[in-house]
Amino acid sequence: MTGPLHTQLSRRETQIMDVVFQLGEATAADILERLPDPPSYSSIRALLTILEEKGHLTHRREGVRYIYNPTLSADKAKKSALSHLVKTFFSGSPQQVVATLLSTNDLSPEDLDDLAKLIEEARKDEAES
């Protein structure tokens, strides 16, 4: 697999990968029931085959079912997506991301306390490096 995950996938492929990441592993039926405006079962199977060919999924067989797993950890996928978001919408500036997040007023006092702790931990880690 080459390049960031988000640049290699169609909208529907991204939706399928989102379901697989949320569940950890999934069958075609699991995916079908969780997709908005889902295509046919055979279309899901075809897309799963494409995602395997692209190197994003693997499967194992249990009886007649195929169970699909991502080849990339959820943590690596999150980091790739966040990096793309920061570069695309915030000119590569993590500070702009945080400023935007803080300006939404969707954060509780507890959220703000947690963020302050994370920032302090990052400062300590940086000082130790």
PEFENQUI-V918987 format. One record per residue. N is the residue number from 1. RES is the residue in one small letter. SS is DSSP state (a for helix, b for strand, c for the rest). BURIAL is b if it has 16 or more other C-alpha atoms within 10 Angstrom, else e. D_FIRST is the distance of its C-alpha to the first C-alpha in whole Angstrom. Layout:
n:N res:RES ss:SS burial:BURIAL d_first:D_FIRST
n:N res:RES ss:SS burial:BURIAL d_first:D_FIRST
This chain:
n:1 res:m ss:c burial:e d_first:0
n:2 res:t ss:c burial:e d_first:4
n:3 res:g ss:c burial:e d_first:7
n:4 res:p ss:c burial:e d_first:9
n:5 res:l ss:a burial:b d_first:8
n:6 res:h ss:a burial:e d_first:12
n:7 res:t ss:a burial:e d_first:11
n:8 res:q ss:c burial:e d_first:9
n:9 res:l ss:c burial:b d_first:12
n:10 res:s ss:c burial:e d_first:15
n:11 res:r ss:a burial:e d_first:18
n:12 res:r ss:a burial:e d_first:19
n:13 res:e ss:a burial:b d_first:15
n:14 res:t ss:a burial:b d_first:15
n:15 res:q ss:a burial:b d_first:18
n:16 res:i ss:a burial:b d_first:17
n:17 res:m ss:a burial:b d_first:14
n:18 res:d ss:a burial:b d_first:17
n:19 res:v ss:a burial:b d_first:20
n:20 res:v ss:a burial:b d_first:17
n:21 res:f ss:a burial:b d_first:17
n:22 res:q ss:a burial:e d_first:21
n:23 res:l ss:a burial:e d_first:22
n:24 res:g ss:c burial:e d_first:19
n:25 res:e ss:c burial:b d_first:19
n:26 res:a ss:b burial:b d_first:20
n:27 res:t ss:c burial:b d_first:22
n:28 res:a ss:a burial:b d_first:22
n:29 res:a ss:a burial:e d_first:26
n:30 res:d ss:a burial:e d_first:25
n:31 res:i ss:a burial:b d_first:22
n:32 res:l ss:a burial:b d_first:25
n:33 res:e ss:a burial:e d_first:28
n:34 res:r ss:a burial:e d_first:26
n:35 res:l ss:c burial:e d_first:25
n:36 res:p ss:c burial:e d_first:27
n:37 res:d ss:c burial:e d_first:28
n:38 res:p ss:c burial:e d_first:26
n:39 res:p ss:c burial:e d_first:26
n:40 res:s ss:c burial:e d_first:27
n:41 res:y ss:a burial:e d_first:26
n:42 res:s ss:a burial:e d_first:25
n:43 res:s ss:a burial:e d_first:23
n:44 res:i ss:a burial:b d_first:21
n:45 res:r ss:a burial:b d_first:20
n:46 res:a ss:a burial:e d_first:19
n:47 res:l ss:a burial:b d_first:16
n:48 res:l ss:a burial:b d_first:15
n:49 res:t ss:a burial:b d_first:15
n:50 res:i ss:a burial:e d_first:13
n:51 res:l ss:a burial:b d_first:11
n:52 res:e ss:a burial:b d_first:10
n:53 res:e ss:a burial:e d_first:10
n:54 res:k ss:c burial:e d_first:7
n:55 res:g ss:c burial:e d_first:5
n:56 res:h ss:c burial:b d_first:7
n:57 res:l ss:b burial:b d_first:10
n:58 res:t ss:b burial:b d_first:12
n:59 res:h ss:b burial:b d_first:16
n:60 res:r ss:b burial:e d_first:19
n:61 res:r ss:b burial:e d_first:23
n:62 res:e ss:b burial:e d_first:26
n:63 res:g ss:c burial:e d_first:29
n:64 res:v ss:c burial:e d_first:28
n:65 res:r ss:b burial:e d_first:25
n:66 res:y ss:b burial:b d_first:21
n:67 res:i ss:b burial:b d_first:20
n:68 res:y ss:b burial:b d_first:17
n:69 res:n ss:b burial:b d_first:15
n:70 res:p ss:b burial:b d_first:12
n:71 res:t ss:c burial:e d_first:9
n:72 res:l ss:c burial:e d_first:9
n:73 res:s ss:c burial:e d_first:13
n:74 res:a ss:a burial:e d_first:15
n:75 res:d ss:a burial:e d_first:16
n:76 res:k ss:a burial:e d_first:13
n:77 res:a ss:a burial:b d_first:12
n:78 res:k ss:a burial:e d_first:16
n:79 res:k ss:a burial:e d_first:16
n:80 res:s ss:a burial:e d_first:13
n:81 res:a ss:a burial:b d_first:15
n:82 res:l ss:a burial:e d_first:18
n:83 res:s ss:a burial:e d_first:17
n:84 res:h ss:a burial:b d_first:17
n:85 res:l ss:a burial:e d_first:20
n:86 res:v ss:a burial:b d_first:22
n:87 res:k ss:a burial:e d_first:21
n:88 res:t ss:a burial:e d_first:22
n:89 res:f ss:a burial:e d_first:25
n:90 res:f ss:c burial:e d_first:26
n:91 res:s ss:c burial:e d_first:26
n:92 res:g ss:c burial:e d_first:24
n:93 res:s ss:c burial:e d_first:27
n:94 res:p ss:a burial:e d_first:27
n:95 res:q ss:a burial:e d_first:30
n:96 res:q ss:a burial:e d_first:30
n:97 res:v ss:a burial:b d_first:28
n:98 res:v ss:a burial:e d_first:31
n:99 res:a ss:a burial:e d_first:33
n:100 res:t ss:a burial:e d_first:32
n:101 res:l ss:a burial:e d_first:32
n:102 res:l ss:a burial:e d_first:35
n:103 res:s ss:a burial:e d_first:37
n:104 res:t ss:c burial:e d_first:36
n:105 res:n ss:c burial:e d_first:39
n:106 res:d ss:c burial:e d_first:36
n:107 res:l ss:c burial:e d_first:37
n:108 res:s ss:c burial:e d_first:39
n:109 res:p ss:a burial:e d_first:41
n:110 res:e ss:a burial:e d_first:39
n:111 res:d ss:a burial:e d_first:36
n:112 res:l ss:a burial:e d_first:37
n:113 res:d ss:a burial:e d_first:39
n:114 res:d ss:a burial:e d_first:35
n:115 res:l ss:a burial:e d_first:34
n:116 res:a ss:a burial:e d_first:36
n:117 res:k ss:a burial:e d_first:36
n:118 res:l ss:a burial:e d_first:32
n:119 res:i ss:a burial:e d_first:33
n:120 res:e ss:a burial:e d_first:36
n:121 res:e ss:a burial:e d_first:33
n:122 res:a ss:a burial:e d_first:31
n:123 res:r ss:a burial:e d_first:34
n:124 res:k ss:a burial:e d_first:35
n:125 res:d ss:a burial:e d_first:32
n:126 res:e ss:a burial:e d_first:32
n:127 res:a ss:a burial:e d_first:35
n:128 res:e ss:a burial:e d_first:34
n:129 res:s ss:c burial:e d_first:32
